[in-house]
Amino acid sequence: MIKRTSLIAMALLSAGCSAIPSAPSAIESRVLLKSTTSWEGTAYQTYPAGQPELTVMRINIPANTSLKWHQHPMPNAAYVVSGQLRVETREGGKSIMLKPGDVLPEIVDRQHRGVTGDSAVELVVFYAGTPGLPLSQ
């Protein structure tokens, strides 16, 4: 039995394996966004009054798509998972180009839209509203 165990240990070592598990990695955290203003500089005023309701959505937008002009009645933030998205305001002609890993503090109560390029875009969007309040109008 000892010879068999020794052979197994030698085989594991020669294959570059370790029988001792590695120590767990340290927990890492980093702030992706902390802002008192939307991406174009407008200060956030207040959250909607009432019972808070958080909504998190995963949104996929096809390539070469222009979203309809819309506005949000509450603060929200979008995280770009993949693709590139240009966000533009209807009034004032401001725009910003987003890439994977970017976080956008959205505009509240002003019309804007997103426009994709040659590839699809995947977003995760966090909304801070109240029950019954539409996420977008």
N, CA, C and O atoms as CSV, one atom per row, in Angstrom:
chain,resi,resn,atom,element,x,y,z
A,1,MET,N,N,0.818,-1.199,0.000
A,1,MET,CA,C,0.000,0.000,0.000
A,1,MET,C,C,0.856,1.255,0.000
A,1,MET,O,O,0.501,2.242,-0.643
A,2,ILE,N,N,1.980,1.235,0.711
A,2,ILE,CA,C,2.857,2.398,0.773
A,2,ILE,C,C,3.424,2.688,-0.605
A,2,ILE,O,O,3.519,3.852,-0.996
A,3,LYS,N,N,3.805,1.656,-1.352
A,3,LYS,CA,C,4.356,1.865,-2.687
A,3,LYS,C,C,3.330,2.509,-3.604
A,3,LYS,O,O,3.669,3.393,-4.392
A,4,ARG,N,N,2.079,2.075,-3.510
A,4,ARG,CA,C,1.023,2.628,-4.364
A,4,ARG,C,C,0.794,4.107,-4.041
A,4,ARG,O,O,0.658,4.918,-4.957
A,5,THR,N,N,0.749,4.472,-2.757
A,5,THR,CA,C,0.571,5.857,-2.340
A,5,THR,C,C,1.739,6.707,-2.813
A,5,THR,O,O,1.541,7.829,-3.278
A,6,SER,N,N,2.943,6.189,-2.699
A,6,SER,CA,C,4.126,6.923,-3.151
A,6,SER,C,C,4.083,7.149,-4.652
A,6,SER,O,O,4.447,8.224,-5.128
A,7,LEU,N,N,3.646,6.155,-5.398
A,7,LEU,CA,C,3.549,6.293,-6.850
A,7,LEU,C,C,2.522,7.356,-7.230
A,7,LEU,O,O,2.754,8.144,-8.147
A,8,ILE,N,N,1.390,7.381,-6.528
A,8,ILE,CA,C,0.361,8.386,-6.807
A,8,ILE,C,C,0.895,9.776,-6.488
A,8,ILE,O,O,0.697,10.708,-7.268
A,9,ALA,N,N,1.572,9.926,-5.349
A,9,ALA,CA,C,2.140,11.230,-4.977
A,9,ALA,C,C,3.165,11.678,-5.993
A,9,ALA,O,O,3.183,12.849,-6.373
A,10,MET,N,N,4.017,10.779,-6.443
A,10,MET,CA,C,5.037,11.127,-7.443
A,10,MET,C,C,4.379,11.526,-8.760
A,10,MET,O,O,4.829,12.462,-9.421
A,11,ALA,N,N,3.333,10.832,-9.137
A,11,ALA,CA,C,2.633,11.151,-10.388
A,11,ALA,C,C,2.013,12.540,-10.305
A,11,ALA,O,O,2.088,13.307,-11.266
A,12,LEU,N,N,1.396,12.879,-9.157
A,12,LEU,CA,C,0.804,14.203,-8.994
A,12,LEU,C,C,1.863,15.290,-9.036
A,12,LEU,O,O,1.670,16.323,-9.677
A,13,LEU,N,N,2.979,15.066,-8.357
A,13,LEU,CA,C,4.039,16.072,-8.331
A,13,LEU,C,C,4.666,16.255,-9.707
A,13,LEU,O,O,4.966,17.377,-10.114
A,14,SER,N,N,4.862,15.156,-10.416
A,14,SER,CA,C,5.483,15.274,-11.740
A,14,SER,C,C,4.535,15.925,-12.742
A,14,SER,O,O,4.994,16.481,-13.740
A,15,ALA,N,N,3.230,15.870,-12.503
A,15,ALA,CA,C,2.260,16.505,-13.395
A,15,ALA,C,C,2.038,17.966,-13.045
A,15,ALA,O,O,1.249,18.654,-13.693
A,16,GLY,N,N,2.733,18.437,-12.020
A,16,GLY,CA,C,2.596,19.846,-11.642
A,16,GLY,C,C,1.388,20.117,-10.767
A,16,GLY,O,O,0.989,21.272,-10.619
A,17,CYS,N,N,0.796,19.089,-10.185
A,17,CYS,CA,C,-0.360,19.256,-9.324
A,17,CYS,C,C,0.101,19.351,-7.882
A,17,CYS,O,O,1.168,18.856,-7.517
A,18,SER,N,N,-0.716,19.990,-7.077
A,18,SER,CA,C,-0.428,20.082,-5.658
A,18,SER,C,C,-1.585,19.482,-4.888
A,18,SER,O,O,-2.749,19.765,-5.172
A,19,ALA,N,N,-1.259,18.656,-3.917
A,19,ALA,CA,C,-2.299,18.051,-3.100
A,19,ALA,C,C,-2.772,19.007,-2.018
A,19,ALA,O,O,-3.797,18.762,-1.382
A,20,ILE,N,N,-2.032,20.107,-1.799
A,20,ILE,CA,C,-2.393,21.082,-0.780
A,20,ILE,C,C,-3.168,22.208,-1.450
A,20,ILE,O,O,-2.648,22.852,-2.362
A,21,PRO,N,N,-4.397,22.458,-1.017
A,21,PRO,CA,C,-5.176,23.530,-1.661
A,21,PRO,C,C,-4.542,24.893,-1.383
A,21,PRO,O,O,-3.985,25.123,-0.309
A,22,SER,N,N,-4.633,25.776,-2.351
A,22,SER,CA,C,-4.080,27.116,-2.180
A,22,SER,C,C,-4.969,27.940,-1.252
A,22,SER,O,O,-6.156,27.658,-1.087
A,23,ALA,N,N,-4.373,28.952,-0.658
A,23,ALA,CA,C,-5.114,29.826,0.251
A,23,ALA,C,C,-6.152,30.619,-0.544
A,23,ALA,O,O,-5.908,30.975,-1.696
A,24,PRO,N,N,-7.308,30.898,0.063
A,24,PRO,CA,C,-8.337,31.671,-0.658
A,24,PRO,C,C,-7.823,33.070,-0.990
A,24,PRO,O,O,-7.026,33.644,-0.248
A,25,SER,N,N,-8.283,33.600,-2.097
A,25,SER,CA,C,-7.911,34.950,-2.507
A,25,SER,C,C,-8.530,35.964,-1.561
A,25,SER,O,O,-9.561,35.709,-0.939
A,26,ALA,N,N,-7.890,37.105,-1.466
A,26,ALA,CA,C,-8.428,38.180,-0.635
A,26,ALA,C,C,-9.662,38.777,-1.299
A,26,ALA,O,O,-9.754,38.821,-2.525
A,27,ILE,N,N,-10.585,39.225,-0.505
A,27,ILE,CA,C,-11.781,39.879,-1.031
A,27,ILE,C,C,-11.375,41.251,-1.524
A,27,ILE,O,O,-10.671,41.984,-0.830
A,28,GLU,N,N,-11.811,41.597,-2.711
A,28,GLU,CA,C,-11.524,42.901,-3.283
A,28,GLU,C,C,-12.830,43.630,-3.551
A,28,GLU,O,O,-13.820,43.017,-3.950
A,29,SER,N,N,-12.829,44.926,-3.334
A,29,SER,CA,C,-13.979,45.736,-3.720
A,29,SER,C,C,-13.458,47.072,-4.202
A,29,SER,O,O,-12.431,47.564,-3.736
A,30,ARG,N,N,-14.191,47.655,-5.154
A,30,ARG,CA,C,-13.835,48.990,-5.632
A,30,ARG,C,C,-15.109,49.696,-6.043
A,30,ARG,O,O,-16.050,49.079,-6.541
A,31,VAL,N,N,-15.121,50.970,-5.832
A,31,VAL,CA,C,-16.272,51.787,-6.186
A,31,VAL,C,C,-16.277,51.959,-7.706
A,31,VAL,O,O,-15.285,52.399,-8.287
A,32,LEU,N,N,-17.375,51.617,-8.335
A,32,LEU,CA,C,-17.517,51.800,-9.777
A,32,LEU,C,C,-18.100,53.160,-10.102
A,32,LEU,O,O,-17.804,53.725,-11.155
A,33,LEU,N,N,-18.923,53.691,-9.214
A,33,LEU,CA,C,-19.535,54.996,-9.442
A,33,LEU,C,C,-19.954,55.587,-8.105
A,33,LEU,O,O,-20.544,54.904,-7.267
A,34,LYS,N,N,-19.645,56.848,-7.918
A,34,LYS,CA,C,-20.142,57.611,-6.777
A,34,LYS,C,C,-20.289,59.024,-7.308
A,34,LYS,O,O,-19.294,59.691,-7.592
A,35,SER,N,N,-21.533,59.485,-7.444
A,35,SER,CA,C,-21.763,60.757,-8.100
A,35,SER,C,C,-22.988,61.461,-7.541
A,35,SER,O,O,-23.971,60.815,-7.176
A,36,THR,N,N,-22.930,62.769,-7.476
A,36,THR,CA,C,-24.088,63.574,-7.095
A,36,THR,C,C,-24.702,64.240,-8.322
A,36,THR,O,O,-25.668,64.996,-8.211
A,37,THR,N,N,-24.131,63.951,-9.497
A,37,THR,CA,C,-24.635,64.522,-10.750
A,37,THR,C,C,-24.755,63.448,-11.814
A,37,THR,O,O,-24.099,62.408,-11.740
A,38,SER,N,N,-25.599,63.706,-12.804
A,38,SER,CA,C,-25.683,62.807,-13.955
A,38,SER,C,C,-24.455,63.032,-14.835
A,38,SER,O,O,-23.678,63.955,-14.586
A,39,TRP,N,N,-24.272,62.203,-15.857
A,39,TRP,CA,C,-23.061,62.232,-16.670
A,39,TRP,C,C,-22.798,63.578,-17.332
A,39,TRP,O,O,-21.646,63.910,-17.611
A,40,GLU,N,N,-23.856,64.365,-17.590
A,40,GLU,CA,C,-23.649,65.647,-18.256
A,40,GLU,C,C,-23.612,66.826,-17.282
A,40,GLU,O,O,-23.636,67.984,-17.698
A,41,GLY,N,N,-23.554,66.520,-15.975
A,41,GLY,CA,C,-23.315,67.553,-14.976
A,41,GLY,C,C,-24.501,68.072,-14.202
A,41,GLY,O,O,-24.324,68.913,-13.321
A,42,THR,N,N,-25.717,67.606,-14.492
A,42,THR,CA,C,-26.893,68.066,-13.762
A,42,THR,C,C,-26.930,67.419,-12.383
A,42,THR,O,O,-26.833,66.198,-12.263
A,43,ALA,N,N,-27.069,68.238,-11.341
A,43,ALA,CA,C,-27.111,67.717,-9.966
A,43,ALA,C,C,-28.399,66.935,-9.724
A,43,ALA,O,O,-29.475,67.345,-10.159
A,44,TYR,N,N,-28.281,65.809,-9.031
A,44,TYR,CA,C,-29.470,65.073,-8.617
A,44,TYR,C,C,-30.157,65.867,-7.516
A,44,TYR,O,O,-29.494,66.404,-6.629
A,45,GLN,N,N,-31.487,65.944,-7.569
A,45,GLN,CA,C,-32.254,66.708,-6.585
A,45,GLN,C,C,-32.641,65.826,-5.410
A,45,GLN,O,O,-32.014,65.891,-4.353
A,46,THR,N,N,-33.663,65.006,-5.582
A,46,THR,CA,C,-34.129,64.118,-4.519
A,46,THR,C,C,-34.602,62.811,-5.137
A,46,THR,O,O,-34.842,62.720,-6.341
A,47,TYR,N,N,-34.727,61.814,-4.293
A,47,TYR,CA,C,-35.328,60.562,-4.727
A,47,TYR,C,C,-36.841,60.723,-4.677
A,47,TYR,O,O,-37.346,61.589,-3.962
A,48,PRO,N,N,-37.570,59.902,-5.426
A,48,PRO,CA,C,-39.029,59.967,-5.343
A,48,PRO,C,C,-39.492,59.697,-3.910
A,48,PRO,O,O,-38.901,58.876,-3.208
A,49,ALA,N,N,-40.544,60.386,-3.481
A,49,ALA,CA,C,-41.093,60.190,-2.144
A,49,ALA,C,C,-41.854,58.873,-2.094
A,49,ALA,O,O,-42.448,58.452,-3.087
A,50,GLY,N,N,-41.835,58.231,-0.943
A,50,GLY,CA,C,-42.583,56.989,-0.764
A,50,GLY,C,C,-41.676,55.821,-0.455
A,50,GLY,O,O,-40.474,55.982,-0.241
A,51,GLN,N,N,-42.272,54.640,-0.434
A,51,GLN,CA,C,-41.545,53.397,-0.160
A,51,GLN,C,C,-40.490,53.177,-1.256
A,51,GLN,O,O,-40.850,53.119,-2.431
A,52,PRO,N,N,-39.211,53.055,-0.912
A,52,PRO,CA,C,-38.200,52.803,-1.941
A,52,PRO,C,C,-38.418,51.444,-2.617
A,52,PRO,O,O,-38.827,50.471,-1.984
A,53,GLU,N,N,-38.134,51.413,-3.903
A,53,GLU,CA,C,-38.161,50.168,-4.663
A,53,GLU,C,C,-36.970,50.178,-5.607
A,53,GLU,O,O,-36.876,51.039,-6.482
A,54,LEU,N,N,-36.066,49.231,-5.437
A,54,LEU,CA,C,-34.924,49.098,-6.327
A,54,LEU,C,C,-35.255,48.110,-7.429
A,54,LEU,O,O,-35.868,47.072,-7.178
A,55,THR,N,N,-34.852,48.431,-8.642
A,55,THR,CA,C,-35.027,47.538,-9.782
A,55,THR,C,C,-33.685,47.420,-10.481
A,55,THR,O,O,-33.026,48.428,-10.737
A,56,VAL,N,N,-33.274,46.199,-10.793
A,56,VAL,CA,C,-32.046,45.957,-11.550
A,56,VAL,C,C,-32.451,45.210,-12.808
A,56,VAL,O,O,-33.079,44.154,-12.742
A,57,MET,N,N,-32.083,45.772,-13.960
A,57,MET,CA,C,-32.441,45.154,-15.239
A,57,MET,C,C,-31.197,44.848,-16.054
A,57,MET,O,O,-30.219,45.594,-16.030
A,58,ARG,N,N,-31.252,43.749,-16.766
A,58,ARG,CA,C,-30.233,43.408,-17.754
A,58,ARG,C,C,-30.858,43.725,-19.105
A,58,ARG,O,O,-31.904,43.179,-19.457
A,59,ILE,N,N,-30.216,44.604,-19.857
A,59,ILE,CA,C,-30.782,45.073,-21.129
A,59,ILE,C,C,-29.816,44.753,-22.252
A,59,ILE,O,O,-28.631,45.077,-22.172
A,60,ASN,N,N,-30.322,44.116,-23.302
A,60,ASN,CA,C,-29.531,43.822,-24.494
A,60,ASN,C,C,-30.083,44.651,-25.650
A,60,ASN,O,O,-31.276,44.599,-25.948
A,61,ILE,N,N,-29.212,45.411,-26.293
A,61,ILE,CA,C,-29.608,46.271,-27.413
A,61,ILE,C,C,-28.876,45.782,-28.659
A,61,ILE,O,O,-27.648,45.700,-28.642
A,62,PRO,N,N,-29.584,45.454,-29.739
A,62,PRO,CA,C,-28.938,44.968,-30.958
A,62,PRO,C,C,-27.993,46.009,-31.569
A,62,PRO,O,O,-28.079,47.203,-31.279
A,63,ALA,N,N,-27.105,45.524,-32.411
A,63,ALA,CA,C,-26.190,46.404,-33.148
A,63,ALA,C,C,-26.990,47.354,-34.042
A,63,ALA,O,O,-28.096,47.028,-34.475
A,64,ASN,N,N,-26.423,48.523,-34.310
A,64,ASN,CA,C,-27.003,49.521,-35.218
A,64,ASN,C,C,-28.442,49.893,-34.839
A,64,ASN,O,O,-29.331,49.937,-35.689
A,65,THR,N,N,-28.645,50.157,-33.554
A,65,THR,CA,C,-29.967,50.494,-33.030
A,65,THR,C,C,-29.935,51.856,-32.359
A,65,THR,O,O,-29.020,52.163,-31.595
A,66,SER,N,N,-30.942,52.670,-32.650
A,66,SER,CA,C,-31.151,53.925,-31.925
A,66,SER,C,C,-32.383,53.740,-31.055
A,66,SER,O,O,-33.472,53.481,-31.568
A,67,LEU,N,N,-32.223,53.869,-29.750
A,67,LEU,CA,C,-33.372,53.772,-28.857
A,67,LEU,C,C,-34.267,54.995,-29.048
A,67,LEU,O,O,-33.819,56.032,-29.537
A,68,LYS,N,N,-35.526,54.864,-28.660
A,68,LYS,CA,C,-36.438,56.008,-28.714
A,68,LYS,C,C,-36.011,57.017,-27.654
A,68,LYS,O,O,-35.431,56.653,-26.631
A,69,TRP,N,N,-36.304,58.284,-27.913
A,69,TRP,CA,C,-36.065,59.315,-26.914
A,69,TRP,C,C,-36.911,58.985,-25.702
A,69,TRP,O,O,-38.087,58.647,-25.838
A,70,HIS,N,N,-36.326,59.079,-24.515
A,70,HIS,CA,C,-37.038,58.742,-23.289
A,70,HIS,C,C,-36.420,59.506,-22.125
A,70,HIS,O,O,-35.369,60.134,-22.259
A,71,GLN,N,N,-37.095,59.440,-20.981
A,71,GLN,CA,C,-36.555,60.040,-19.763
A,71,GLN,C,C,-36.913,59.166,-18.579
A,71,GLN,O,O,-37.859,58.380,-18.637
A,72,HIS,N,N,-36.151,59.309,-17.504
A,72,HIS,CA,C,-36.367,58.537,-16.283
A,72,HIS,C,C,-36.807,59.473,-15.166
A,72,HIS,O,O,-36.226,60.545,-14.997
A,73,PRO,N,N,-37.831,59.083,-14.397
A,73,PRO,CA,C,-38.307,59.937,-13.308
A,73,PRO,C,C,-37.543,59.727,-11.998
A,73,PRO,O,O,-37.904,60.314,-10.977
A,74,MET,N,N,-36.493,58.898,-12.012
A,74,MET,CA,C,-35.735,58.623,-10.789
A,74,MET,C,C,-34.262,58.427,-11.131
A,74,MET,O,O,-33.927,58.127,-12.277
A,75,PRO,N,N,-33.382,58.593,-10.145
A,75,PRO,CA,C,-31.965,58.324,-10.386
A,75,PRO,C,C,-31.749,56.863,-10.765
A,75,PRO,O,O,-32.415,55.967,-10.245
A,76,ASN,N,N,-30.816,56.641,-11.671
A,76,ASN,CA,C,-30.433,55.290,-12.055
A,76,ASN,C,C,-29.033,55.311,-12.625
A,76,ASN,O,O,-28.511,56.368,-12.980
A,77,ALA,N,N,-28.432,54.150,-12.710
A,77,ALA,CA,C,-27.074,54.035,-13.241
A,77,ALA,C,C,-26.990,52.799,-14.112
A,77,ALA,O,O,-27.582,51.765,-13.802
A,78,ALA,N,N,-26.246,52.913,-15.212
A,78,ALA,CA,C,-26.082,51.802,-16.145
A,78,ALA,C,C,-24.625,51.360,-16.167
A,78,ALA,O,O,-23.718,52.186,-16.261
A,79,TYR,N,N,-24.406,50.043,-16.078
A,79,TYR,CA,C,-23.078,49.441,-16.178
A,79,TYR,C,C,-22.987,48.753,-17.539
A,79,TYR,O,O,-23.850,47.945,-17.882
A,80,VAL,N,N,-21.960,49.065,-18.309
A,80,VAL,CA,C,-21.794,48.478,-19.639
A,80,VAL,C,C,-21.031,47.158,-19.510
A,80,VAL,O,O,-19.861,47.138,-19.125
A,81,VAL,N,N,-21.710,46.062,-19.836
A,81,VAL,CA,C,-21.101,44.730,-19.783
A,81,VAL,C,C,-20.319,44.475,-21.062
A,81,VAL,O,O,-19.178,44.015,-21.017
A,82,SER,N,N,-20.936,44.775,-22.211
A,82,SER,CA,C,-20.255,44.544,-23.487
A,82,SER,C,C,-20.769,45.527,-24.538
A,82,SER,O,O,-21.863,46.079,-24.417
A,83,GLY,N,N,-19.955,45.728,-25.564
A,83,GLY,CA,C,-20.308,46.626,-26.664
A,83,GLY,C,C,-19.997,48.074,-26.345
A,83,GLY,O,O,-19.498,48.394,-25.266
A,84,GLN,N,N,-20.296,48.941,-27.291
A,84,GLN,CA,C,-20.106,50.379,-27.121
A,84,GLN,C,C,-21.427,51.087,-27.363
A,84,GLN,O,O,-22.167,50.747,-28.286
A,85,LEU,N,N,-21.714,52.070,-26.528
A,85,LEU,CA,C,-22.980,52.777,-26.581
A,85,LEU,C,C,-22.725,54.279,-26.511
A,85,LEU,O,O,-22.019,54.764,-25.628
A,86,ARG,N,N,-23.312,54.999,-27.455
A,86,ARG,CA,C,-23.278,56.459,-27.385
A,86,ARG,C,C,-24.594,56.909,-26.777
A,86,ARG,O,O,-25.663,56.533,-27.258
A,87,VAL,N,N,-24.523,57.710,-25.725
A,87,VAL,CA,C,-25.715,58.271,-25.092
A,87,VAL,C,C,-25.713,59.750,-25.416
A,87,VAL,O,O,-24.698,60.433,-25.281
A,88,GLU,N,N,-26.887,60.241,-25.854
A,88,GLU,CA,C,-26.974,61.643,-26.263
A,88,GLU,C,C,-28.230,62.291,-25.701
A,88,GLU,O,O,-29.253,61.637,-25.502
A,89,THR,N,N,-28.128,63.603,-25.448
A,89,THR,CA,C,-29.281,64.366,-24.975
A,89,THR,C,C,-30.043,64.900,-26.174
A,89,THR,O,O,-29.458,65.182,-27.220
A,90,ARG,N,N,-31.353,65.038,-26.015
A,90,ARG,CA,C,-32.167,65.586,-27.088
A,90,ARG,C,C,-31.952,67.097,-27.199
A,90,ARG,O,O,-31.827,67.633,-28.300
A,91,GLU,N,N,-31.910,67.768,-26.065
A,91,GLU,CA,C,-31.650,69.207,-26.043
A,91,GLU,C,C,-30.191,69.438,-25.698
A,91,GLU,O,O,-29.661,68.798,-24.789
A,92,GLY,N,N,-29.548,70.326,-26.396
A,92,GLY,CA,C,-28.171,70.666,-26.090
A,92,GLY,C,C,-27.136,69.851,-26.827
A,92,GLY,O,O,-25.969,70.241,-26.875
A,93,GLY,N,N,-27.527,68.732,-27.402
A,93,GLY,CA,C,-26.618,67.943,-28.228
A,93,GLY,C,C,-25.404,67.366,-27.523
A,93,GLY,O,O,-24.389,67.115,-28.171
A,94,LYS,N,N,-25.474,67.148,-26.213
A,94,LYS,CA,C,-24.343,66.533,-25.513
A,94,LYS,C,C,-24.365,65.026,-25.745
A,94,LYS,O,O,-25.431,64.430,-25.904
A,95,SER,N,N,-23.181,64.413,-25.765
A,95,SER,CA,C,-23.116,62.961,-25.906
A,95,SER,C,C,-21.877,62.428,-25.196
A,95,SER,O,O,-20.924,63.155,-24.916
A,96,ILE,N,N,-21.931,61.137,-24.921
A,96,ILE,CA,C,-20.822,60.447,-24.277
A,96,ILE,C,C,-20.744,59.049,-24.876
A,96,ILE,O,O,-21.774,58.435,-25.154
A,97,MET,N,N,-19.517,58.535,-25.080
A,97,MET,CA,C,-19.320,57.185,-25.613
A,97,MET,C,C,-18.908,56.273,-24.459
A,97,MET,O,O,-17.980,56.578,-23.710
A,98,LEU,N,N,-19.611,55.157,-24.329
A,98,LEU,CA,C,-19.351,54.207,-23.252
A,98,LEU,C,C,-18.811,52.910,-23.806
A,98,LEU,O,O,-19.174,52.489,-24.905
A,99,LYS,N,N,-17.939,52.277,-23.036
A,99,LYS,CA,C,-17.341,50.993,-23.408
A,99,LYS,C,C,-17.488,50.014,-22.243
A,99,LYS,O,O,-17.890,50.429,-21.156
A,100,PRO,N,N,-17.178,48.741,-22.430
A,100,PRO,CA,C,-17.317,47.775,-21.340
A,100,PRO,C,C,-16.561,48.215,-20.081
A,100,PRO,O,O,-15.413,48.653,-20.141
A,101,GLY,N,N,-17.248,48.082,-18.938
A,101,GLY,CA,C,-16.671,48.471,-17.658
A,101,GLY,C,C,-17.040,49.874,-17.231
A,101,GLY,O,O,-16.852,50.233,-16.069
A,102,ASP,N,N,-17.569,50.688,-18.159
A,102,ASP,CA,C,-17.986,52.048,-17.811
A,102,ASP,C,C,-19.313,52.016,-17.055
A,102,ASP,O,O,-20.143,51.129,-17.257
A,103,VAL,N,N,-19.491,53.006,-16.181
A,103,VAL,CA,C,-20.741,53.165,-15.443
A,103,VAL,C,C,-21.261,54.564,-15.718
A,103,VAL,O,O,-20.518,55.540,-15.608
A,104,LEU,N,N,-22.532,54.665,-16.074
A,104,LEU,CA,C,-23.144,55.933,-16.445
A,104,LEU,C,C,-24.178,56.353,-15.411
A,104,LEU,O,O,-25.167,55.646,-15.221
A,105,PRO,N,N,-23.978,57.501,-14.727
A,105,PRO,CA,C,-25.047,58.039,-13.897
A,105,PRO,C,C,-26.049,58.733,-14.819
A,105,PRO,O,O,-25.750,59.777,-15.400
A,106,GLU,N,N,-27.232,58.149,-14.947
A,106,GLU,CA,C,-28.215,58.612,-15.940
A,106,GLU,C,C,-28.819,59.974,-15.617
A,106,GLU,O,O,-28.805,60.429,-14.473
A,107,ILE,N,N,-29.338,60.597,-16.640
A,107,ILE,CA,C,-30.040,61.869,-16.549
A,107,ILE,C,C,-31.457,61.609,-16.024
A,107,ILE,O,O,-32.088,60.622,-16.401
A,108,VAL,N,N,-31.954,62.497,-15.157
A,108,VAL,CA,C,-33.313,62.385,-14.620
A,108,VAL,C,C,-34.175,63.483,-15.235
A,108,VAL,O,O,-33.760,64.640,-15.311
A,109,ASP,N,N,-35.381,63.111,-15.676
A,109,ASP,CA,C,-36.386,64.052,-16.199
A,109,ASP,C,C,-35.917,64.871,-17.403
A,109,ASP,O,O,-36.401,65.985,-17.606
A,110,ARG,N,N,-34.996,64.353,-18.195
A,110,ARG,CA,C,-34.598,64.996,-19.455
A,110,ARG,C,C,-34.464,63.927,-20.511
A,110,ARG,O,O,-33.956,62.840,-20.239
A,111,GLN,N,N,-34.917,64.225,-21.720
A,111,GLN,CA,C,-34.913,63.229,-22.779
A,111,GLN,C,C,-33.491,62.951,-23.278
A,111,GLN,O,O,-32.665,63.849,-23.446
A,112,HIS,N,N,-33.259,61.667,-23.502
A,112,HIS,CA,C,-31.982,61.188,-24.009
A,112,HIS,C,C,-32.224,59.840,-24.684
A,112,HIS,O,O,-33.318,59.281,-24.607
A,113,ARG,N,N,-31.199,59.334,-25.338
A,113,ARG,CA,C,-31.304,58.008,-25.954
A,113,ARG,C,C,-29.914,57.406,-26.088
A,113,ARG,O,O,-28.899,58.097,-25.995
A,114,GLY,N,N,-29.902,56.100,-26.311
A,114,GLY,CA,C,-28.670,55.382,-26.569
A,114,GLY,C,C,-28.635,54.938,-28.016
A,114,GLY,O,O,-29.670,54.631,-28.608
A,115,VAL,N,N,-27.417,54.905,-28.592
A,115,VAL,CA,C,-27.227,54.478,-29.977
A,115,VAL,C,C,-26.067,53.493,-30.003
A,115,VAL,O,O,-24.973,53.795,-29.527
A,116,THR,N,N,-26.315,52.304,-30.566
A,116,THR,CA,C,-25.259,51.299,-30.672
A,116,THR,C,C,-24.557,51.410,-32.020
A,116,THR,O,O,-25.080,51.998,-32.967
A,117,GLY,N,N,-23.375,50.838,-32.083
A,117,GLY,CA,C,-22.607,50.795,-33.327
A,117,GLY,C,C,-22.745,49.447,-34.001
A,117,GLY,O,O,-23.842,48.898,-34.109
A,118,ASP,N,N,-21.618,48.919,-34.452
A,118,ASP,CA,C,-21.621,47.670,-35.210
A,118,ASP,C,C,-21.748,46.414,-34.361
A,118,ASP,O,O,-21.809,45.307,-34.896
A,119,SER,N,N,-21.789,46.574,-33.044
A,119,SER,CA,C,-21.966,45.398,-32.191
A,119,SER,C,C,-23.078,45.648,-31.174
A,119,SER,O,O,-23.389,46.789,-30.834
A,120,ALA,N,N,-23.659,44.564,-30.705
A,120,ALA,CA,C,-24.724,44.651,-29.696
A,120,ALA,C,C,-24.141,45.165,-28.380
A,120,ALA,O,O,-22.934,45.098,-28.147
A,121,VAL,N,N,-25.025,45.676,-27.531
A,121,VAL,CA,C,-24.624,46.203,-26.222
A,121,VAL,C,C,-25.409,45.477,-25.145
A,121,VAL,O,O,-26.610,45.248,-25.286
A,122,GLU,N,N,-24.726,45.117,-24.071
A,122,GLU,CA,C,-25.384,44.547,-22.903
A,122,GLU,C,C,-25.138,45.490,-21.731
A,122,GLU,O,O,-24.002,45.871,-21.450
A,123,LEU,N,N,-26.231,45.861,-21.049
A,123,LEU,CA,C,-26.173,46.763,-19.897
A,123,LEU,C,C,-26.801,46.097,-18.690
A,123,LEU,O,O,-27.678,45.244,-18.826
A,124,VAL,N,N,-26.348,46.489,-17.507
A,124,VAL,CA,C,-27.059,46.199,-16.268
A,124,VAL,C,C,-27.398,47.574,-15.707
A,124,VAL,O,O,-26.509,48.389,-15.463
A,125,VAL,N,N,-28.708,47.828,-15.503
A,125,VAL,CA,C,-29.162,49.148,-15.066
A,125,VAL,C,C,-29.837,49.026,-13.700
A,125,VAL,O,O,-30.678,48.153,-13.480
A,126,PHE,N,N,-29.450,49.921,-12.788
A,126,PHE,CA,C,-29.972,49.963,-11.418
A,126,PHE,C,C,-30.854,51.199,-11.287
A,126,PHE,O,O,-30.391,52.318,-11.509
A,127,TYR,N,N,-32.117,51.005,-10.928
A,127,TYR,CA,C,-33.073,52.100,-10.769
A,127,TYR,C,C,-33.452,52.232,-9.294
A,127,TYR,O,O,-33.655,51.225,-8.615
A,128,ALA,N,N,-33.550,53.470,-8.795
A,128,ALA,CA,C,-33.958,53.731,-7.406
A,128,ALA,C,C,-35.285,54.499,-7.451
A,128,ALA,O,O,-35.299,55.730,-7.463
A,129,GLY,N,N,-36.394,53.759,-7.474
A,129,GLY,CA,C,-37.712,54.386,-7.604
A,129,GLY,C,C,-38.631,54.066,-6.449
A,129,GLY,O,O,-38.193,53.847,-5.319
A,130,THR,N,N,-39.909,54.044,-6.756
A,130,THR,CA,C,-40.949,53.682,-5.798
A,130,THR,C,C,-41.943,52.753,-6.509
A,130,THR,O,O,-42.013,52.768,-7.738
A,131,PRO,N,N,-42.704,51.952,-5.773
A,131,PRO,CA,C,-43.662,51.056,-6.403
A,131,PRO,C,C,-44.637,51.831,-7.306
A,131,PRO,O,O,-45.180,52.862,-6.910
A,132,GLY,N,N,-44.842,51.321,-8.513
A,132,GLY,CA,C,-45.771,51.926,-9.450
A,132,GLY,C,C,-45.180,53.033,-10.314
A,132,GLY,O,O,-45.797,53.434,-11.300
A,133,LEU,N,N,-44.005,53.531,-9.966
A,133,LEU,CA,C,-43.368,54.585,-10.772
A,133,LEU,C,C,-42.714,53.943,-11.987
A,133,LEU,O,O,-41.889,53.043,-11.827
A,134,PRO,N,N,-43.057,54.378,-13.204
A,134,PRO,CA,C,-42.458,53.762,-14.390
A,134,PRO,C,C,-40.949,54.032,-14.430
A,134,PRO,O,O,-40.490,55.102,-14.030
A,135,LEU,N,N,-40.197,53.062,-14.909
A,135,LEU,CA,C,-38.742,53.217,-14.989
A,135,LEU,C,C,-38.345,54.205,-16.075
A,135,LEU,O,O,-37.320,54.879,-15.975
A,136,SER,N,N,-39.168,54.280,-17.110
A,136,SER,CA,C,-38.854,55.111,-18.263
A,136,SER,C,C,-40.166,55.618,-18.875
A,136,SER,O,O,-41.184,54.925,-18.852
A,137,GLN,N,N,-40.122,56.842,-19.424
A,137,GLN,CA,C,-41.321,57.389,-20.045
A,137,GLN,C,C,-40.953,57.940,-21.416
A,137,GLN,O,O,-41.815,58.455,-22.127
